């Protein structure tokens, strides 16, 4: 299976997690951490700040915490993180600290994103670890979920 096939497969799982978040009244963002060598998910997360009463409970953080606990290590070197939306500054910082090997995201976030927009965390000289980044994977599907969620909120 090619990298593009793997990206589409794992992003489909992240999209399913985004749907779960939306069903719970959360912004529809999902994340899956994958060990590409083993071809298996290590951890996953769905947005949960509202339900968890935790402003840091973004999908990426939920997945990173679960993987770190499972591996008994905060360093998650070599893993690939699939997330349906371009990470914010908090999540990009956590991705760097965890030493994620590759970040794959769906929709761009011109207002709150921090990878290709805003502060571009990985481009800063103070950033100690920069993952490989691939954006735009199943971006239209991710974007449609977000637009529908916010349209329904209005």
Buried (B, 14 or more C-beta within 10 A) or exposed (E): EEEEEBBBBBBBBBBBBBBBBBEEEBBBBBBBBBBBEEEEBBBBBBBBBBEEEEEBBBBBBBBBBBBBEEBEEBEBEEBBBBBBBBBBBBBBBBBBBBBBBBBBBBBBBEEBBBBBBBBBBBEBEEBEBBBEBBBBBBBEBBBEBBEEBEEEEE
